[in-house]
Amino acid sequence: MSSAGSDPARMPSPEAYGLDPRRGFVAATDPPRRLPAAFAPWEALHEDLPGLVIAGRARAAIAALPLLDPLPLPEPERERALILLGIFAAAYAWSGEPMAPIRFPEPLGRPLGTLAAAMGRVPILTHSTTVLSNWRRLDPAGPLDLSNLDLAARILGGVDERWFFLATLGVELAGAPAVPAIVAAVNASREGSDDDLAAQVGAIAAAMEAARVALARMDEWCDPHVFYHRVRRWLAGWPEPGAVLEGSGLPPQVLAGGSAAQS
């Protein structure tokens, strides 16, 4: 990963791995709140999705979407598009009678499959889509912490769903200082600097303790019973024989689904 002319004995910086030295794995820039106007049908469906699921009309509404191409979008908008398409896929798969196999119509299957492939990702909701790039500041000028954050996209909504993903984001932010400290610790160990190594190991330990404290906040607004019976089902994977993404050119996808363990 090191660039030409750099010291091959040193571990590259977090930026060389696509990580932010301040935010860690969390998106380096604030995610967009909406997609461009051409994708208004996706944004409108996202707004209406809870009601459509309750009314039993989600699958029909998703199948009736126009066929849109997200590949020309720049990276931040691609992330939002992947979040929305993943949410639509979860709603299509699990809001009605069980499907075997799961078969996503082309207005969903093609953009979801092609976008995920172009981004080197999988066509299903994951920790990356639901947490790392799925947030917005309530006050755009306010701090990047849980006192000022909400989800940018939700599946059905509700405080338990929101807090599950936001509390997980809080763990990521609390542990972020460990990322540059790990790099510095590796380099200090290679260079024989005991004082620097001890300082960086101390910084890693402090970040891990902060992450533990952040994780302990999960039950403040996320009831385990509500999560298991109302939220977790939408994060289920695509079992055998796999989900068919019509129009994508991909083979049937057998995927485990989203989990905070993916962090």
Secondary structure as UniProt FT lines:
FT   TURN            4..5
FT   TURN            8..9
FT   HELIX           14..17
FT   TURN            21..23
FT   HELIX           37..39
FT   HELIX           40..55
FT   HELIX           58..63
FT   TURN            71..72
FT   HELIX           75..94
FT   STRAND          103..104
FT   HELIX           106..118
FT   TURN            119..120
FT   HELIX           128..132
FT   STRAND          136..137
FT   TURN            140..141
FT   HELIX           146..148
FT   STRAND          149..150
FT   HELIX           159..175
FT   TURN            176..177
FT   HELIX           178..191
FT   HELIX           194..215
FT   TURN            216..217
FT   HELIX           218..220
FT   HELIX           224..226
FT   HELIX           227..231
FT   HELIX           232..235
FT   STRAND          236..245
FT   TURN            246..247
FT   STRAND          253..257
FT   HELIX           260..262
//
